[in-house]
Amino acid sequence: MSSPIPFLSAAKGERAQHTPVWFMRQAGRSLPEYRSVRGEGSILNAIKQPDVAAEITLQPVRRYGVDAAVLYSDIVVPAHAVGFGIDVAPGTGPVASTPLRSESDLSRLRQLEASDVEYVAETVRILCRELSVPLLAFAGAPFTVASYLIEGRPSKTYEHTKALMHTDSKLWHSVMERLAQHSATFIRTQLDAGAKAFQVFDSWAGALGEREYREFVQPHTASVFSQLKSSHPDAPGIHFGIGCDHLLEAMNEVGNAVIGLDWRTPIFKARQRLGGDTVVQGNLDPALVLAGEQCALDGARRVLDDNQGHLGHIFNLGHGVQPNSDPGVLKAVVDFVHETTRSAS
């Protein structure tokens, strides 16, 4: 039987009342109400305050009428919680003063326990009392988190990450196994507290060739999804990366996942490659939101046309909401998708 909740229906490839919409980074700097409660300093400080994190998570649901909330958190929360020594510097992103470069550094990356992130679980419990739409848990995929720990900051070249991958594969796989445990435990903690679905962000996997991805990354990401399928078989999972068109088949082989597409890969062509029943998420170019309401609505129409009325479609951007996005444009996109697909169903 189909779920009456549009997001959960679409995530399972079932008929929904309308195409569901949510936006990656829908809670954040684009909202004036966010800036009024966020406070100064690292995002990790706000995440550690359940009332604050819950309020920030709720803000875009109230403003936009989206079909899912996504927990206000960060992909480095698990590594921070176990004391690795990583923070999020405003204007820069994740930074580690002592990056992971040798076997001895692995000792700073102990296993994650649910008790390490109890404040996140409490945020989820608060939200589940308040929300009328599903809450999405999330975590970073092992490769993307590893890139921050190894580089020590955001990188365009991933020189240290790729060097470790190719020169010390034993250490590389040990790091990835530990980070897979982090991702699975972090998401499981959120699902146990009441979240209904989850997304795994492998934001920077597109920096890898297919052979590298299959050998050094795919088994560990597959482990995350497998663990969560075992513990929470009814919770839909979404697998998302940027610039991953060349990895589409390899990422789909991870299994048990909705495939999140960035704006470069047409939905129709993704289903031609992966199978007609593939459930996809995406994939309006975030730059079109910046270009104004008409451009954004024209882009949204093209995304819906590209989907061709397939039941398994969750509308989203092809990456996160940009900080200078107009909230009014995003609201118009939500309304447009809802109205257009409701009348077509």
C-alpha positions in Angstrom: 0.0 0.0 0.0 1.3 3.5 -0.9 2.2 5.8 1.9 0.1 9.0 2.2 3.3 10.9 2.8 4.6 12.2 -0.6 8.3 12.0 0.2 8.1 8.4 1.4 5.9 7.3 -1.5 8.2 8.8 -4.1 11.3 7.4 -2.4 9.8 3.9 -2.8 8.7 4.5 -6.4 5.0 4.7 -5.4 2.4 7.1 -6.5 2.3 10.3 -4.4 -0.2 13.2 -4.1 2.4 15.4 -5.8 6.1 15.3 -6.5 7.8 15.9 -3.2 10.3 18.7 -2.8 13.1 19.5 -0.4 16.4 21.3 -0.9 19.9 20.4 0.2 21.1 23.1 2.5 17.6 24.4 2.8 18.3 25.5 6.4 21.1 28.0 6.5 22.5 31.3 5.4 19.9 32.1 2.8 17.3 32.6 5.5 17.2 35.8 7.6 15.5 33.9 10.4 18.6 31.6 10.4 21.0 34.5 10.9 18.9 35.7 13.8 19.3 32.5 15.9 22.6 31.0 14.5 25.0 32.9 16.7 28.7 33.4 16.0 31.6 30.9 15.7 31.6 27.3 14.4 28.5 25.6 13.1 29.4 22.8 15.5 28.6 25.0 18.5 25.0 25.5 17.2 24.6 21.8 16.4 25.5 21.0 20.0 22.4 23.0 21.2 19.4 20.9 20.5 16.8 23.7 20.8 18.8 25.9 18.4 19.5 23.0 15.9 15.8 22.0 15.9 14.7 25.6 15.3 17.0 26.0 12.4 15.8 22.7 10.9 12.2 23.8 11.2 12.7 27.2 9.6 12.6 26.1 5.9 9.7 23.8 6.5 7.6 26.7 7.7 8.8 29.1 5.0 8.8 26.9 1.9 6.3 24.1 2.7 8.8 21.5 1.6 7.9 17.8 1.9 10.9 16.8 4.1 13.1 18.4 6.7 16.8 17.6 6.8 18.6 17.7 10.1 20.8 20.8 10.7 24.1 19.2 11.2 27.5 18.7 9.5 29.4 15.8 7.9 32.3 16.2 10.3 30.2 15.9 13.5 31.2 12.3 14.1 35.0 12.9 13.7 34.6 16.0 15.9 32.6 14.0 18.5 35.3 11.4 18.9 38.0 14.0 19.4 39.9 13.7 16.2 40.6 17.4 16.1 38.5 19.0 13.4 36.3 22.1 13.3 34.4 24.1 10.8 35.9 27.5 10.2 33.4 30.2 9.1 34.1 31.1 5.5 36.5 28.1 5.0 34.9 24.8 5.9 36.2 21.8 7.8 39.8 22.3 9.1 42.1 19.9 11.0 45.2 21.5 12.4 46.8 18.0 12.5 45.6 16.1 9.4 45.6 12.3 9.3 48.7 11.3 7.4 50.1 8.2 9.2 49.2 5.1 11.1 49.7 6.9 14.4 47.0 9.4 13.5 44.4 6.6 13.2 44.3 6.4 17.0 42.6 9.8 17.1 39.7 8.4 15.0 38.2 5.9 17.5 34.8 4.3 16.8 31.8 6.4 17.2 29.3 5.6 20.0 25.7 6.8 20.0 26.4 8.5 23.4 29.0 10.7 21.6 26.2 12.4 19.7 23.4 12.3 22.2 22.8 16.0 21.5 22.0 15.1 17.9 19.6 12.4 19.0 17.9 14.9 21.3 17.5 17.4 18.4 15.9 14.6 16.4 13.5 13.8 19.2 12.5 17.5 19.5 11.9 17.7 15.7 9.8 14.5 15.6 7.4 16.1 18.1 7.1 19.2 16.0 7.3 18.2 12.3 4.4 17.2 10.1 6.8 15.9 7.4 9.5 13.3 7.5 12.9 14.1 8.9 16.0 13.1 6.9 19.0 12.0 8.8 22.3 12.5 7.0 26.0 11.8 7.2 29.1 12.2 5.0 30.2 9.3 3.0 33.6 7.8 4.1 35.6 9.2 1.1 34.3 12.8 1.4 35.0 12.9 5.2 38.4 11.2 4.7 39.3 14.0 2.2 38.8 16.6 4.9 40.7 14.7 7.6 43.6 13.9 5.3 43.9 17.2 3.5 43.2 19.2 6.7 41.0 21.6 4.8 38.9 21.8 1.6 41.0 20.9 -1.4 40.8 21.2 -5.2 43.5 18.6 -5.9 43.1 16.0 -3.1 46.8 15.5 -3.3 47.3 14.0 0.1 44.2 11.9 -0.1 45.1 10.3 -3.4 48.7 9.9 -2.2 47.6 7.9 0.8 45.2 5.9 -1.3 47.9 4.8 -3.7 50.9 4.6 -1.5 49.5 3.0 1.7 46.4 1.1 0.8 46.4 -0.8 4.1 46.1 2.5 6.1 43.6 3.9 3.6 41.2 1.0 4.0 41.6 1.1 7.8 40.6 4.8 7.7 37.7 4.1 5.4 36.4 1.2 7.5 36.4 3.5 10.6 34.6 6.3 8.7 32.0 3.8 7.4 31.4 2.8 11.0 31.0 6.5 11.9 28.6 7.2 9.0 26.4 4.1 9.8 26.4 4.8 13.5 25.6 8.5 13.1 22.7 7.8 10.8 21.4 4.9 12.9 21.4 7.1 15.9 19.2 9.6 14.1 16.9 6.9 12.8 16.6 5.4 16.2 15.5 8.8 17.5 12.7 9.1 14.9 14.1 10.2 11.5 12.4 8.4 8.6 14.9 8.4 5.8 18.5 9.4 5.3 21.0 10.8 2.8 24.7 9.9 2.4 26.7 12.8 1.0 29.7 11.8 -1.1 30.1 15.3 -2.3 33.6 15.0 -3.6 33.6 11.5 -5.1 33.6 13.0 -8.5 37.3 13.8 -8.1 38.0 10.1 -8.5 38.3 8.0 -11.6 36.0 5.0 -11.9 38.8 2.5 -11.2 39.8 4.4 -8.1 36.2 4.6 -6.9 35.5 1.0 -7.3 38.7 -0.2 -5.6 39.1 2.3 -2.8 35.7 3.8 -2.1 32.7 1.7 -3.3 33.1 -1.2 -0.8 33.1 1.2 2.2 30.1 3.2 1.0 28.3 -0.1 0.3 29.0 -1.1 3.9 27.2 2.0 5.2 24.1 1.3 3.2 24.2 -2.4 4.0 24.4 -1.8 7.7 21.5 0.7 7.6 19.4 -1.7 5.4 19.9 -4.3 8.1 19.0 -2.1 11.1 16.3 0.0 9.4 15.0 -1.8 6.4 12.0 0.6 5.9 14.1 3.8 5.9 14.8 5.0 2.3 18.4 6.0 1.7 19.6 8.6 -0.8 23.1 8.5 -2.3 24.4 11.8 -3.6 27.6 13.1 -5.2 28.7 16.1 -7.3 30.3 15.7 -10.8 29.7 11.9 -10.6 28.2 11.2 -14.1 31.1 9.0 -14.9 30.5 7.0 -11.6 26.8 6.6 -12.0 26.7 2.9 -12.5 29.4 2.3 -9.8 27.5 4.4 -7.3 24.2 2.7 -8.1 25.8 -0.7 -7.4 26.1 0.3 -3.8 22.4 -0.7 -3.6 19.3 0.2 -1.6 19.5 3.8 -2.6 17.7 6.6 -4.3 20.2 8.2 -6.7 20.8 11.9 -6.2 21.7 13.6 -9.4 23.5 16.9 -9.8 22.4 19.2 -12.6 24.8 17.7 -15.2 23.1 14.4 -15.6 19.6 14.3 -17.3 17.1 12.3 -15.3 16.0 10.4 -18.5 19.5 9.4 -19.4 20.2 8.3 -15.8 17.3 5.9 -16.0 18.4 4.7 -19.4 21.7 3.7 -17.9 20.5 2.4 -14.5 17.1 1.0 -15.3 13.6 2.3 -15.8 12.6 1.7 -12.2 15.4 3.8 -10.7 14.2 6.3 -8.2 16.1 9.6 -8.6 16.4 12.9 -6.7 17.2 16.2 -8.4 18.2 18.2 -10.2 17.6 21.9 -10.7 20.9 23.9 -11.2 21.2 26.1 -8.1 22.5 28.9 -10.3 19.1 29.2 -11.9 17.7 30.1 -8.5 20.2 32.9 -8.3 19.1 34.1 -11.8 15.6 34.9 -10.6 12.1 33.4 -10.3 11.3 33.0 -14.0 14.6 31.3 -14.7 14.1 29.0 -11.8 10.6 28.1 -12.7 11.6 27.4 -16.4 14.4 25.2 -15.0 11.9 23.4 -12.7 9.6 22.8 -15.7 12.5 21.2 -17.6 13.3 18.9 -14.7 9.7 17.8 -14.4 9.6 17.2 -18.2 12.9 15.3 -18.0 11.3 13.0 -15.4 8.5 12.2 -17.8 5.9 11.6 -15.0 7.9 8.8 -13.4 6.6 8.0 -9.9 10.0 7.7 -8.4 11.1 11.3 -8.4 12.0 13.6 -5.5 12.5 17.2 -6.7 15.7 18.9 -5.4 18.5 21.1 -6.5 21.5 19.5 -8.1 23.6 20.8 -5.2 22.9 22.8 -2.1 21.1 26.2 -1.8 23.6 29.0 -2.3 23.8 31.5 0.6 22.7 34.4 -1.6 19.6 32.6 -2.9 16.3 34.5 -2.6 13.9 32.6 -0.3 11.0 33.9 -2.4 12.3 32.1 -5.5 12.7 28.8 -3.6 9.1 29.1 -2.3 7.9 29.8 -5.8 9.7 26.6 -7.0 8.0 24.5 -4.3 4.6 25.9 -5.1 5.2 25.3 -8.8 6.2 21.7 -8.5 3.4 20.9 -6.1 0.7 22.6 -8.3 2.0 21.2 -11.6 2.4 17.6 -10.5 -0.8 17.5 -8.4 -2.8 18.6 -11.5 -1.0 16.0 -13.6 -1.6 13.1 -11.2 
